[in-house]
Amino acid sequence: QVQLVESGGGVVEAGGSLRLSCVVSGRNVSDYSMDWFRRAPGKEREWVAQISRSGGVTHYADSVKGRFDISRDVAKNTVYLQMNSLKPDDTAVYYCNWGHQYWGQGTQVTVSS
C-alpha cells in the first residue's frame, strides 16, 4: 500500500517561512520524480515544484522560484518543501505527489497579511 503523508502546514504571517514534509511509504522517493502541488480556494490545482528521480534536478513554478526549495532525504524516504518569504497568495492546501500516480491528503498553509 502506498501512502504519502504531508505535514508542516500552519498559519504564518507574510514574509515568514514554513517547511512542509511528505513521508512516503510503499514506494521510494528515489524511484521516481516527486512533485508538490497546491490548490487555493476557488482555484485550479497548481504545480509548485519537482525534484528528479536522481535528486539532482529541481524545477519550480515561476510564482515560487527563488522563494521555495524542494529537497529530499532518501534515508527517511521524505521530500521537503522549504517555503520562505511567504505571501498571502501562497495560501492553499499543499499536496505531494509520487510519480504522477499517488497523492497525499494535503496540508493547509495560510499566510496572513
C-alpha positions as CSV (number, residue, x, y, z in Angstrom):
1,Q,0.0,0.0,0.0
2,V,1.4,3.4,-1.0
3,Q,0.9,6.3,1.4
4,L,2.1,9.9,1.3
5,V,1.6,11.9,4.4
6,E,2.2,15.6,4.4
7,S,2.8,17.8,7.5
8,G,4.2,21.1,8.4
9,G,1.4,23.4,7.3
10,G,0.0,26.1,9.5
11,V,-0.7,29.8,9.8
12,V,2.2,32.3,9.3
13,E,2.5,36.0,8.7
14,A,3.5,37.3,5.3
15,G,7.3,37.2,5.0
16,G,7.5,34.1,7.2
17,S,8.7,30.6,6.5
18,L,7.4,27.1,6.7
19,R,8.8,23.7,5.9
20,L,6.5,21.0,4.6
21,S,7.3,17.3,4.8
22,C,6.0,14.4,2.8
23,V,6.7,11.0,4.2
24,V,6.4,8.2,1.6
25,S,5.7,4.5,2.4
26,G,5.2,1.8,-0.1
27,R,7.5,3.5,-2.7
28,N,10.9,5.0,-2.6
29,V,11.4,8.7,-3.2
30,S,14.4,7.8,-5.3
31,D,12.4,5.6,-7.7
32,Y,10.6,8.4,-9.5
33,S,10.3,12.2,-9.6
34,M,8.3,13.8,-6.9
35,D,6.2,17.0,-7.0
36,W,4.5,19.4,-4.8
37,F,1.2,20.9,-5.9
38,R,-1.2,23.3,-4.3
39,R,-4.9,24.3,-4.5
40,A,-6.0,27.7,-3.4
41,P,-9.7,28.3,-2.5
42,G,-11.7,28.7,-5.7
43,K,-8.7,28.0,-8.0
44,E,-7.5,25.1,-10.0
45,R,-4.7,22.9,-8.7
46,E,-1.3,24.4,-9.4
47,W,2.0,22.6,-9.8
48,V,4.7,24.1,-7.5
49,A,7.9,22.2,-7.6
50,Q,9.6,19.0,-8.7
51,I,12.6,17.0,-7.7
52,S,14.0,14.5,-10.2
53,R,14.4,10.8,-9.6
54,S,18.2,11.3,-9.1
55,G,17.5,14.2,-6.8
56,G,20.0,16.3,-8.8
57,V,17.5,18.4,-10.8
58,T,14.8,20.6,-9.4
59,H,12.1,22.7,-11.2
60,Y,9.9,25.4,-9.8
61,A,6.8,27.4,-10.9
62,D,7.6,31.0,-11.7
63,S,5.4,32.1,-8.8
64,V,7.6,30.4,-6.2
65,K,11.0,30.5,-7.9
66,G,13.7,32.0,-5.6
67,R,11.5,31.6,-2.5
68,F,10.8,27.8,-2.3
69,D,13.2,24.9,-2.2
70,I,12.4,21.3,-2.8
71,S,14.7,18.6,-1.3
72,R,14.6,15.0,-0.1
73,D,16.1,12.7,2.4
74,V,16.4,9.2,0.9
75,A,17.2,7.6,4.2
76,K,14.0,9.0,5.7
77,N,12.0,8.5,2.4
78,T,10.8,12.0,2.8
79,V,10.5,15.0,0.5
80,Y,10.5,18.6,1.8
81,L,9.3,21.9,0.6
82,Q,11.0,24.9,2.3
83,M,8.9,28.0,1.8
84,N,10.4,31.4,2.5
85,S,9.2,34.9,2.0
86,L,5.6,33.7,2.1
87,K,2.9,35.8,0.6
88,P,-0.9,35.7,1.1
89,D,-1.2,34.3,-2.4
90,D,0.7,31.2,-1.2
91,T,-2.4,30.3,0.9
92,A,-3.5,26.9,-0.2
93,V,-3.7,23.2,0.5
94,Y,-0.3,21.7,-0.4
95,Y,-0.1,18.2,-1.8
96,C,2.9,15.9,-2.6
97,N,2.8,13.5,-5.5
98,W,4.8,10.4,-6.3
99,G,5.4,9.6,-9.9
100,H,2.3,11.3,-11.1
101,Q,0.3,8.5,-9.5
102,Y,0.0,8.8,-5.8
103,W,-1.2,11.7,-3.7
104,G,-1.1,12.7,-0.1
105,Q,-4.1,14.1,1.8
106,G,-2.7,17.6,1.8
107,T,-1.6,20.1,4.5
108,Q,-3.1,23.6,4.8
109,V,-0.9,26.7,4.6
110,T,-2.4,30.0,5.5
111,V,-0.4,33.2,5.1
112,S,-1.9,36.3,6.8
113,S,-1.2,39.8,5.5
